[in-house]
Amino acid sequence: MIEAIAEPRRREILRLVNDEEMTAGRIAAHFDVTRQAISQHLRVLHGARLVSERRDGTRRLYRVRPEGLIELRAFLDDFWSDRLEQLKREVEKEERRGANRDRR
């Protein structure tokens, strides 16, 4: 899931399809890359369950999957909470080491 949003164009695609469904062609019109490149980005986002795909005749319409974003947000929140807790412990260790050196 993180790999899916690592690419800046994919994050921009998520912004575009956040409020409304769009076809790949309409999404591609916002970028200076080929429609095939946008289709590949959409496949990655769809595979990561961040966008839904709905067929309307021969067209495919894409839209953000709110559930996917909630899952991503939960992952990032947990990730950063864990990392910040580790950082806090390291800072506290350094503070204790410094206090012990000052007492000598």
C-alpha positions in Angstrom: 0.0 0.0 0.0 2.8 2.4 0.8 4.5 1.6 -2.5 1.3 2.7 -4.2 1.4 6.2 -2.9 5.2 6.6 -3.1 4.9 7.9 -6.6 3.8 11.6 -6.8 1.5 11.1 -9.8 -0.4 8.4 -7.9 -1.0 10.8 -5.0 -2.3 13.4 -7.5 -4.5 10.8 -9.1 -6.0 10.0 -5.6 -6.7 13.8 -5.2 -8.4 13.9 -8.6 -10.7 11.0 -8.0 -11.4 11.8 -4.4 -14.6 13.7 -5.1 -15.9 12.2 -8.3 -15.5 9.3 -10.7 -13.3 9.8 -13.6 -12.2 7.8 -16.7 -8.6 7.1 -17.3 -8.6 9.4 -20.2 -10.0 12.3 -18.2 -7.4 11.6 -15.5 -4.6 11.4 -18.1 -5.6 14.9 -19.4 -4.2 16.3 -16.1 -0.8 14.9 -16.7 2.0 15.2 -19.2 2.4 11.4 -19.6 0.7 8.8 -21.8 -2.7 7.4 -21.1 -1.0 4.0 -20.8 1.2 5.3 -18.0 -1.9 6.6 -16.2 -3.6 3.2 -16.7 -0.6 1.5 -15.1 -0.8 3.9 -12.1 -4.5 3.1 -11.8 -3.8 -0.6 -11.8 -1.3 -0.1 -9.0 -3.8 2.0 -7.0 -6.6 -0.5 -7.7 -4.3 -3.4 -6.7 -3.6 -1.6 -3.4 -7.3 -1.2 -2.9 -7.1 2.6 -2.8 -9.4 3.2 -5.8 -12.4 1.4 -7.1 -13.2 0.6 -10.7 -16.7 0.6 -12.1 -17.5 -0.3 -15.7 -20.0 1.7 -17.6 -20.3 0.1 -21.1 -16.7 0.2 -22.5 -15.6 2.9 -20.0 -13.9 2.3 -16.7 -14.6 4.8 -14.0 -12.2 5.3 -11.1 -12.9 6.7 -7.6 -11.1 6.7 -4.3 -12.1 3.9 -2.0 -12.6 5.6 1.4 -12.1 2.3 3.1 -8.6 1.9 1.5 -7.6 5.4 2.7 -8.8 4.6 6.2 -6.7 1.4 6.2 -3.7 3.4 4.9 -4.2 6.1 7.5 -4.4 3.5 10.3 -1.2 1.9 9.1 0.6 5.3 9.0 -0.7 6.3 12.4 0.5 3.0 13.9 3.8 3.3 12.1 4.5 6.8 13.3 3.3 6.1 16.8 5.7 3.2 17.0 8.6 5.3 15.6 7.9 8.2 17.8 7.8 6.0 20.8 11.2 4.5 19.8 12.6 8.0 19.4 11.3 9.1 22.8 13.0 6.1 24.4 16.3 6.9 22.7 16.1 10.6 23.7 15.4 9.6 27.3 18.4 7.2 27.3 20.6 10.0 26.0 19.3 12.3 28.7 20.0 9.8 31.4 23.6 9.2 30.0 24.2 13.0 30.0 22.9 13.3 33.6 25.2 10.4 34.7 28.2 12.1 33.1 27.3 15.4 34.8 27.4 13.8 38.2 30.9 12.5 37.8 
